Amino acid sequence: MKITAEELDHHAHICVEGSLTNENQREFEDVVTRYIEEHRFVIVDFSKLVFITSSGLGLLLSSSASAKKKGKAVIIFGLSDDMTKLFKLTELYYHLNVFETLEDCLDFMKKSEN
């Protein structure tokens, strides 16, 4: 797994490449947690994600819940067709902010700021 992160004006943008597995889950958790503390919005780009474990999904849920308690949001976009099916099958769409494109994420952020 490779994680790249960029801090922008009103949010952090994290890109995840490869597989999010138990072996590298802690690295992802540390990055997301740090940016939740520093920014109101954390956008996670999964367009290059090929695999995620069930514990990785649980981490997304807990990170999103933690952000929400602080008046912040974790926003996900760029799911492949297989990842989209997984998120629908597990009903994560009901619990996470998931969008198709970065533009959709930015629109969500603008609406949330009002």
Steps between C-alpha positions, in 0.01 A plus 500: 500500500614850423346808663550851374347799672460865417374781719288754318320813619196342663576131496752221481510269199629145553559260212530128571660266245505121513351294781389612844574192709554419866876542454475864391176605660678682784681728253168596339338554840784728612476715187121533514501574874764768461311676225168477684664692782634767263215544249122512494486281190717203408451373145617145435566407136454125449525510118822293521384269781480137386419321827384579853458264795199494729713667770580774249128552451456513877776758519316717247185480712676586824700785341184645351316474833790663682508786249124546522516537881741789445282669239729380221464256212689224321395495134578211265502494121636311202380148579553241229202292388604217732546737795164662424335158514672428832392832651142439384495138619625600845270806501791733571333760278254558786777573750773670298522803273570325169499679165600416145728795424717758670264769373212329682710505819574871460128570446421308819757708687351827373148393602626388842666834571167685477 
